[in-house]
């Protein structure tokens, strides 16, 4: 399984401030493009981790003293 540190991302206060400044200085079209790119990146990360999460949940379920349906 991929390490938590490799899959979890949180921005620092400084990174957020830089992003907010850049975001305010862009046109509506540029903001929409930035937002769309971020959504695509997050969906790709989610997709990459979903199968592994399912595998972990299945292994947990296999170890339970009752059947999961």
Secondary structure by P-SEA (a helix, b strand, c coil): cccccccbbbbcaaaaaaaaaaaaaccaaaaaaaaaaaaaaaaaaaaaaaaaaaaaaaaaaaacccccc
